[in-house]
Amino acid sequence: MADKPFNIKQVQEILGLSERTIFRLIKDGELKGFKAGREWRFEQKDIDAYIALQRKKAEEELQRKEPDAA
């Protein structure tokens, strides 16, 4: 049995982001969600994928800022 999907308020709490930002992430394709009636829902795997993407971006940014070891 699959986990129950999260609603937008729960995703806001999990990610610490505003509702407006969540909708922008959906629009930009960075966060996957689906509509059940008029409400947005999000699966754990898609929230985890978004978090992994953000970690990867942060690591890449840190590597660009570190001076080259010679």
KATA-V154183 format. One record per residue. N is the residue number from 1. D_CENTER is the distance of its C-alpha to the mean C-alpha in Angstrom with 2 decimals. Layout:
BEGIN
N/D_CENTER, N/D_CENTER
END
This chain:
BEGIN
1/23.24, 2/19.52, 3/17.44, 4/17.30, 5/14.16, 6/12.46, 7/13.28, 8/11.60, 9/13.42, 10/12.27, 11/8.51, 12/9.80, 13/11.73, 14/9.41, 15/7.03, 16/10.23, 17/9.42, 18/11.94, 19/12.23, 20/13.12, 21/10.04, 22/7.93, 23/10.72, 24/10.74, 25/7.31, 26/8.79, 27/12.03, 28/11.14, 29/9.77, 30/6.50, 31/4.83, 32/7.85, 33/9.88, 34/13.63, 35/16.37, 36/18.90, 37/21.70, 38/20.51, 39/17.50, 40/13.89, 41/12.77, 42/9.81, 43/10.77, 44/10.09, 45/10.01, 46/7.13, 47/5.00, 48/7.03, 49/6.71, 50/3.32, 51/5.24, 52/8.22, 53/7.73, 54/7.54, 55/10.44, 56/12.24, 57/12.21, 58/13.52, 59/16.11, 60/17.26, 61/17.72, 62/19.73, 63/21.81, 64/22.72, 65/23.88, 66/25.94, 67/29.54, 68/30.85, 69/32.84, 70/36.27
END
